[in-house]
Amino acid sequence: LNNLIQQKTTGNPFHIITFMQSLVKDSILNYSLSDHRWVWDIEAVKSTSIDKTVLELLARKLSQLPDDIVNALKVLSCLGPKVDDALMKYLYTCPESRQEFITCLDSAVEENILEKNEDDSCSFAHDMLKQSAYAIMTEEEKGENHFWVGMHLLDNARADTDELNANIFSIVDQVNAANSYGVTDEALHIKFAELNLKAGKISIDVSDFQSALSYLKAGLSFLHGWQDGQYYDLSLQLHESAALVSYLNSDIVLMQKYLNILFENAKCFEDRLHGYLVMIQSLSSNGKLKEALGKILFILEELGESISIDVTPKEVYMEIMSTKALLDTITPADVIHGKRMTDKRLRWRLRFLNLLNTPLYQIKPSLMSVTACTIVKLSLEYGFCRESAMGLQICAQDILKIEKDIDECIKWNQATLRLVESLGAKHVIPRIKTNVFLSAYWKEPLQAELESLKENHSELLMAGDFAFLALNAFHICRRSQVCGRNLLTAEKECVALLHEMHRLRRMNVFLSMISNHLCILKLMGSNYDSKQQPNKPLFHLLGKKEIDSEDGLLQHALSNQLVGPAQNCYFDRLMLAFWSRNYSAAAQYAEKYSECHQSPRFTDLFQTFYRGVSAFRLARLEDDKAREWLDVGNKAISQYQTWVKCSDWNWENKLLLLEAESHACEGELEVAKSKFRASIDSAQRHRFVHEEGLANELLGTFLEENGNLDEAKEQYAHARSCYQKWGAFALADRLLERS
């Protein structure tokens, strides 16, 4: 019996007492006078439902109380977890009525149905007591009580905007609950719809999209269809907001339903713009990039902005330089504290110009420079706004690419963050931070930048900025891949982010993220954990049967002219070839990567490094092309000599390794050896365990080539140890015989 009661009540003392009292009442548990002990029917105990029993017993207990106490408990059961003096003043403005209600609550406390809290509020002693008080009401009583509470809260808060805002959720929850039981007031339906719209927008602001959708659906139900005339704006806003939160909840069918109603009933082009914004975000996130691009260009044309996608590199360069000349005439303070853009139509132009970046990033990255310059020029002429920030950030990156002025880039990036902060655009701040963090590698340690991106990920999620959440997620995976983070940890994080992007329908980043994940798996090797089956590439998440391999990923990107994903695929192939010592293939993939290059990317620095080291290695293997390869390697050294001035933490060990290989090619053996060791030391100090292993391996190869086999084996052993720490067991296994 003890085990059975423990199983049914899970040890809850309240449930144990109530359940055993019900067993006694139903003569299932009895005291035997003849045996002087308790006896029971174990089969009857097994068949007795704990929930049903407790609720019936509590219902009987409540029914025995005076009517006024029961009625007070019914009202209380319609409220939240507790009732305090402030709430009672809203419900009972008459002091006499309020005192009567308090007296009833005090009596319920004496009956152990309610309990007094430290703040003098009252709450039910147990959730099942509240459930019982609610269950004894008829459907009509429930509706009437909810409506009574909601209307009293509304009437007593109506005169004070702050009080109305403070009680908005309590009011609409009560009114909506009453409506669900068929109790309402038709004359107040417009007011109820307005209140639900307000609650929905507040929920969106705090990223509670499920609750927002619930409120907006309720608001629409009070309208009984689209309303023109006096209530046109209310209908428009409810459908705009409902479409947005449906998209944010990944319910594309429901989103399309609301958009169809909006587009059918909107009176003018401007009234459709919010709907177009949601529609295009949905198209982009689902990988329908060309369709999204076409619609944005059409909308911009309607807004008075004609954008040509057929621009030459020279035209892009001229646009960047003319914009830079304008920026040279102002300071960051002019942006942060200067003139503000107030023209709504102009701001819509900027919003859709920014929206172009999502499809352009993958289809034609170079055109992002043109749209960014357009945004900056419009902002300089008509004033800055939050939509100006993204354009200014992209211009800063373009200036860096052309002028090689890293400090100038960082200056304008920081200015954009201060701009949106000064405007109070809190939902835009995580998006701007993303670009700030993505360019921080010039100065900040890569490991610290990775942590910043991970913190920003949760902020983007809270802001509902899923477009930049996807970008942020990809760069977390990419940074983890190249900064020396343990690959087993990086792989698990990458899988988690891939599944999150799948749940949020962010299909536009899948090709790149799956390629990244596949690269990590190959570096880890198929037998990285003998106790578990190795993880598999997540091709199935793409939902395309023809993409089931590394080649399938690349071919899909190329056939669909997705320049960004194709470049990312080439980078992953370059990385695998390089770390596998297949320098000819690495050089070929480095060239393919460059052919896709249209805008500056973080991976450019690693492509330069891998290509430079590969070139020096090939210079010693291919005599007929030695001078050509040496030129490639020396160019990499020249670039790293500039970059290391910005951050010796990130780039010093790589420069030293390039210099070591250069000296080895020139036959300067002692200098080369010292550079190899300096690179090892730098990588170790800056926590790049993978590149510490690489420098050890290349030093081992150098020593082996020069006849020092014993010392070479020692370096290979060090390299193998580093690769194991990195989690690159495929690389460690390759060195097993050599160490």
N, C-alpha and C positions, 0 to 999 in steps of 0.2 A: 504494500500500500504506500509506503514511504517513497519508494522509487517512482511509482506511478504518479503520485501527487507532484513530486519534484519535476517529472517530465511534463506534466500538463501545465504547471504554473511557472516553470523555469525559476523556481525559488522566490518569486515575488511574494513578500509577506502579506500584502493586501489580498492578493489572489488566493493564497493558501487559506487564510481565515475565511474569506467569502465562500470559497469552494467547499471547504469542510462544513461550514454552516448549512450550505445547501444540501449536502449529503445527509446530514442529520435530519433536516426538515423533510426530505423525501424518503426517510427511513432506509436509506442505503447504508448508512453508518449508524449503529445503535450500541447502547451500553447493555450488556447481558448481565442481569442481576444474578442469574444462576451460576454463570461462569466467572463473574466479577472481573469482566474485561470488555473492551470494545470489540465488536464483530462487524463484518461488512461483506457485501456481495461484490467480489472483485470484478466480475463481468459487467455488473451494472456501473461500477466506478469507471471502467474502461469506456463504456458507451455514453457517459455523461460529458457533454460539451462544456468546457470551461467558460468560453465567451458567452454562450447562451445562458448558462447557469448564473454567472455573475450579473449579467445584464438584467435577467428576470428578478433576481434578488434585490438588486439596486432599484429597479422600477417599483417593486412592491414597497421598498423602504420609502421612496420618494412619495408614493401615492398616499402614504399614511400621514404625511405632513400637512399642515394647514394650507389652504388654497393660496393665500397671499405669499407664503414662502415658496411654494411650488412655482407660482407665476414669476417670482423674482429669479428663481433658478433657471427657468426657461429663457428669460431675457439674458441672463448671464451666459447661458450655454451658446447663445448666438454671437457672443463677443469673442475677443481674443483670449489669450491665456490668463489675463487678470483684469480686474477693474479697479481703478483708483479714484481719488476725489475729483481729479480734473475731468475724467470721463463721466462720472456721475453728474457733474455740474452741466455737462452738455446734454445729458439725457433727461435730467430732471431740473428744469430751471426754477420750479416752484420749491421753496425750502421745505414745505410740509411733505410734498411727494418724495423729495429726496430723502428726508429723514425716515419716512415709512420704508423706503427701499433699503436703507442702511440697517434699519431694525430687523428686516427680514434676513438680510445677509448675516447679521450677528447671530440670529437664531440658528441659521444653517451652520455657522461655525461651531455652536454648542452641540449640534448634532453630528459633528465630525464630517460633514459633507463639504464644507469650505474650510479654508485655513487662512489665517492672517499672516501676511508677509512682513518682513522687516521694515518695508517702506509704507506700511499701513494699507497696502492694497489687498484685495481678496482674490483668491483663486480656488478652484476645485481641488480637493485633497488628492484626487487621482483622476487621470484622464477618463477612466471608465465611468466615473461619476458624472463628468461633463457629458459624455456620450449618452448616458442613461437619461439625463435631464433633457437632452435634445431629442432622444428617441421617443419619449412619451408624448411628444406633440404630434398632432396631425399635420399633413402637408400644408393645409391652409394656415394653421397656427404658425408653422415655421415661416411661411411667407409673410404673414402679418407682422410677426415679431421682427424679422429682418427689416421689413419696410419701415416699421415704427422707429427702430434704432437709426436706420440710415437717414430718415427725414429729420429726426431730432438733431442728429449730428450736422446735417446740412443747414437746417434753419438757424442753428445757434452759431454756426461758423461763417455764414454767408456774408455778414457785415464786415468781417475782418479777413483780408486776403491772406495774411500770414497764417491765421488759424485754419482757413480753408485748405491751404497748401499742406499744413501739418496733418490734417485729418483726411486728405483726399483719398487715400487708399482704404481707410475704414469706411468712408461714405460709399464709395463705389462697390466695395466688397459686399456691403449690406444691401444696397439697391439691386445689384446683379443677382445676389442670392435670392432675394424676394422675387425678382422677375422669373427666375428659374422655377419657382413654385407657383407661378401664375398670378402673383400679387404685384401690381404696379399702378401707375397713374399716367394715362396716355397724355395728359396735358403737360407732363414734365419730361416726356421722352427726349426732346431736343436737349434739355438741360442735362439729362443723364448721359446722352451721347457726348456732350461737351466735356463732362467730368471724366468719362472713360478715355476720351482722347488725351486729356491732361495727364491722367494716370499712366497711359501708355507711353507718352513722351518722356515722362519722368523715369519710367522703367527703362526706356531706351538709353537715357543719359547715364544710368548706373549699370548698363549692359545686362539687364535682366530681360532677355528677349522673349523667353517663354511667357512670363507674366505680361509683358507688353502686348504680345499677340492676343492673349486672353482678354485684356481690357479693350483692345481695338475691335475684336470680334463682337464683344458686348456692345460697344458703342455703335457699330454698324447694325446690330440687331434692333436697337432702339429707333434707328432711322427708317427701317422697313423699306430699304432700297435707296437708290440715288435720289438726292434732293436738289432741285434747282432753286432759283430765286434767292430768297433770304438765307437759305442754308446750303448754298452751293459750296462756299469755302469750307464748311464743316465736312461735307461729303468728300471734297477733294483731299483735305488733310487726312481724314480717316483712311481713305484708300491708298494715298501715298505712304503713310506710316505702316499700314497693314502689309503692303507689298514689300517694304523695306525689311520688316522684322521676319516675314516669311522667308525672304532671301537669306537673312542672317541665321535663321533656324534651319536652313538647307531644305526648305519645303518649296521646291521650284514650281510644282503644280499649283499650289495655293498662291504663290507669288504671281504666276501668270494669270490666274483668275482675277485677282485684284487689279493687275495692270490692264487687262482687257476692258474691265469696267471703266477704269480711269480714262484710257485712251478713247473709248467710245463716247464718253460724256463730257470730257474736258472741252471748254469753250474756245481755247486758243492754244497756239504752239507753246507759249511760256508756261501754261498750266500743265503741260505734259513733261516738262523738263525733269522734275523729280522722278517721274516714272521711267523716263529714258535713262537716267543715271543708274537706277536699280537694274534695269534690263541689261545695260551694257556691262555692269559689274558681274552679273550672272553669266553672260556670254563669255566674258574673259576668263572667269574662274573655271568654267567648264571646258576650256580649251578651244572655244569657237572664236579664235582670234581674228580671222579675216572678216567674219561677219561683224564682230564688235568694231573693228577698224572702220569698215564701211559705214556703219551707223553713226559713229563719232564724226567722221568727215562730213556726212550729210547734215548733222545737227550744227556743226561749226559753220557750215556754209549758210544755214538759216540764221545763225547768230551774227553773220557778217565777217567771218574769218575763213578765208580760203587757204587750205594747206595742200601743197603738192607733195606727193610721196616720191616723185621722180626728181631727186636733187643729186647733184654731183658732189664729190668730196671737196672740190674747190669752192662750190657754193656754200657748203656747210662751214668750211674754214672761214670764209669771208663773213658769214653771219656771226660766228663766234667772235671774231676779231672786232667787228663793229659793235657788238654788245659789250665786249671788254673795254673798248674805248669810252663807252658811256659810263660803265661802272667805275672807271678810273677817275671820273669827275665827282664821285660821291664817297661817303664813308659809311661804315656799318651803322653809325648813329643816325644817319639820314634815313636809313631803312627802318630802324627800330622805332624812331620817334618822329618820323616825317609824315608827309601827307598820306591820308587813307583813301582807298578806293571805295566809293559809295554807290556807284552805278551798278544796279543789280544785273543788268544784261551783260555788262562787261565782266562781272564776277562769274557769271555762268560761262562765258567764253573761256575764262581761265580754268574753271573746273573741268570742262571737257577737253581743254588742251592738256591738262594734267592726266586726265583719264586715258589719253592717247598712249601714255608711256607703258601701260600694261601690255597691250598687243605689240607695240613697237619694240619693246625690250627683247622680244623673242623673234619678231619678223624682220625689223629693220632698225637696229639700235642707233644707227647714225642719225636718223630723223628725230630722235629724242632731243638732239642738240638744237635743231631748228625750232621745235615747239617750246623748248626752254628759253631760247633767246626771244621768242615772240612774247612769252609771259613776262620776262624781265623788262622788255621795251614798253609793253602796255602799262606795267606797274610804275616804271619811271615817269611815264607821261601822265597817268591818271591817279596814281597813288598805290601804296602797297596794302595788301590784305593777306589773310592766311593762305589763300590760293597762290600767292606770289612765291611762297617759301620753296616749294618743290622746284620751280623753274630756276630760282637762284642757286639752289644746291647743284643742279645738273650743270648749269653754267660754270660753277666753281670747278667741277670735275673736268669740264672741257678745257678751261683755262690751264689747269694743271697739266693736262695732256699736251697742250701746245707750248706753254711757257715754262713748264717744269718748275713752277713756283708753288711748292707745297704749302708754305705759310699763307699765301694768298688764298688757296683753296680752303684751308682750315679756318681762316678769318671769316670768309663768307658763310661757311657752314655754321659756325657759331652764331653769326648774325641772324641766320634764319631761325635758329632755335629761340633766340631772345625775342625775335619778332612775334612768333606765335604765342610765346609766353606773355608778352605785353598785351596781346589781343585777347588773352583769356581763352584761347582755343584749345582747351584741355584734351579734346579728342584727337586733335591733330599732332599734339606733342610727341606721342610714341612713334608716329610715322616719321617725323622730322628727326627724332633721335636715331631711328634706324639708319638713315643716311649718314648722320654724324658718326655713329659707331662703325659703319662700313668703310669710312675713310680714316678711322682712327689708327689703322695699322701703320700709317706713316710715322706716327710718334709713339703710340702706346704698345706695350708688349702684346703679342698675339693672344697669349693665354688670358690676359685681362680683358681684351676686346671680346673674346668668346664669352666670358662670364657676363659682360655688359649686354651682349645680344640675347643671352638666355633670360636675363632679368627683363629686358624689353619685350620678350616674347609674351610674358603674362600680361604686360601693360597693353599690348596690341590686342590680345584676346579680350581683355576687359573693355577696351574701347570699341570692339566689334569691327576693327580695321583688318578684315580678313585678307585683303589684297596684299598689304604689307606684312601681314602675319606669314603669308606664304613665302615672300621674299626673305624675311627674317629667318624662317625655318630652314630654307635652303642654305643660307650663309652660316647658320649654326653647324649644319652638317659639313659644309665645305671647310670651315675653320677647324673643326674637329679633325678632319682628314689630314690637314697639312701642318698643324701646330704641335704635333708630337703627343696629343692626347691618346691615352690607351685605346687601341682600336676596338677592343671588346666593349668598352664603355661607349665609345663613339657609335658603334654598330647598333647597340640597343637604343641609344637616343635617336638615331636616324630612323629606325623602325617605328619607334613611338611617334615621331613627327610625321612620318609617311602615313601612318594610320589616322593621325589627327587631320592631316590634309585631306585624306580620303573621306573622312566623316564630314568635313566642312566643304567637300566638293571643290577643292582647290586643284583642279586637274591641270592647270597651266604650269605647275612646277614639277609635275610627276616625272616627266622624262629626265630632267636634270637630276632630281633627287634619287631616282632609281639607278641612274648611271653612277652617281656618287656612292650609293650603297653597294652596288656591284663591285666597284673598285676596292672598297674597304674589305668586302668578303674575300676577294682574290688575294689581297695582301695578307689577310689572316690565314688563308689556306684552308683546305677542306677538312683537315684533322686538328683544328685548333683546340678542340675540347673533346677528349676521348670519351667523356661521360655523357655527352649529349650529341644528338644529330646536329650537324652544322646547319646554320640558318640558310634559308633559300632566298634568292632574289625575288622581289615582290612584283614580278611582272603582271600577275593577275589583277592587281589594283588598277591597272590601266584600262581593263575591260576590253582589250583588243587582242584577239587570238593571234594575230600575225606578229605581235611584239612579244617574243618569248626568249630573246637572246640579246647580247650586247650589240651584235650587228643589226638586229631588228630595231633597237632603239635609235641607232644612228641613221639607218635608212628611212625610218619614219620621220625623223627631224629633217633630213635632207629633202625628201620627197614633198614635204609640206612647207618647205622654205622657212623652217623655224631656225633662224640663224643662231639665236642664243642657246637653245638646247643642243644644237649641233656642235657649237664651240665647246660647251661643257662636256659633251661626249668625247670630243677630241682631247680635251685636257685630261680626262680620266684615263684614256688610252695612253697618252703621253706619260702620265705618272706611273702607270703599271709597267710600261716598256722601260722607263728610266730606272725604276727600282729593281727591275729584273735584269739590269745590265744589257738590255737589248738597245744599244745606243743608236743603231741605224734606224730602227723603228721609231725610237724616241724623237730623232731629228725629223723624220717624216711627219709624225703627228704634231710636232711643234710648228712645222710649216703649214699644215692643215689648219691648226688653231689660228695662226696669223691670217690666213686667207679669210676666216670668218670675222676677223677683228673689225669692229666698227665704232666701238666706244671703250673707254678705259674700264678695266676690270681688275679686281683683286688678284685673280689668278695670273695676270700678266707678269707679275714679279716672279712667280714660281716657274712659269713657262720660260722666262729669260734665264733663270738659274738652271733648270733642267737642260735647256737647249745649250747653254754655255758649257756646262760640264760635259755633255754628250759630244759637243764639237771638239773639245780638247782631247777626249778619248779617241774620237774618230781621226783626229789629225795624226795620231801615232799609228793608226791602223791602215789609213788610206793615203799613201805617199803622194799619189797624183792629185789629191784634193787637199793636201795638208794646209797650204796657204789659205785656201778658202775657209776651211774649218777654223783655223787660227783667227781669222778676221771675225768670225761669228763669236768665238770665245772671248776675244779682246773687247768686242762691243759690249758683251754682258758684263765684263769687269768694269768698263767705263760707266755703265748704268748703275751698277752696285756701288761704285765709289761715290756717286751722287746720293743714292738712297741711304747709305750708311750714315751720312751726316745727319739724317732725320732721326734714325733710331739704330744705334749700334746693337741694341738688344735683339732686334728682329733680323738684321741683315749682316751683322759683322761676320758670323760664322760662315755664311754663304759666300761672302766676298773672299774670305781667307781660303776657302776651299777652291774657288775659281782661280785664285792666284797660285795656289799650290799646283794645280793642274797645268797652269800656264808655264810655271818654272820647270815642271817635269818635262814639258814639250821642248823647252829650250835647253835641256840637259843640265840645268842648274840644280843638281841633286840635293845638296845640303840645304839650300834655300827652300826648295820644294818640301823637303822633309820637315823643316821647322814650321812652314806654313800649314802643313797637314796637322801637325800637333797643336798649333795655335787654334785651328778650326775646331778640333776635338774639344779643346779646353773651353772655347767660346760657346760651343753648342751645349756643353755640360753646364756651364754657369747660367746660361739663359734657358735651360730646361727644354731643349729640343733634342730629346733622347733619340729620335729617329735619325736626325742629321748628325748626331754624335756617332751613331752606328755607321752611317754612310761615310763619314770622314775616316773612321777606323778601317772600313772595308777598302776604301780607295787608297789609303796609306798602305794597307796590306798588299794590294795589287801592285802599287809602286815599288814596295820592297821586294816582292816576288819577281817583278820584271828586272830588278837590279841585282838578283842573286842572293838576297838576304832572306832565305826561306824560313828560318826559325823565328825571326822577328815578325815575318809576315804572318805566320800561323798564330802568333800571339795577338796581332791586330785583328785577325779574322775572328778569334775567340771573343775579343772585346766587342766587335761588331755584332756577333751572334747574340751576345748577352743583351746588347742594346735593343736589337730587333725583338727579342723575346719580351723585354719590358714594354716595348711599344705595342706588342700584340701581333706583330707581323711575322707569324710563325712560318709562312711560306718563304720569307726571306731568310729566316734563321735556319730552316731546313736546308736551304741551298748552300749554306756555308758549313754544314755539318762535317763534310769530308775534308774541307780545306783548313778547318781549325783543329 
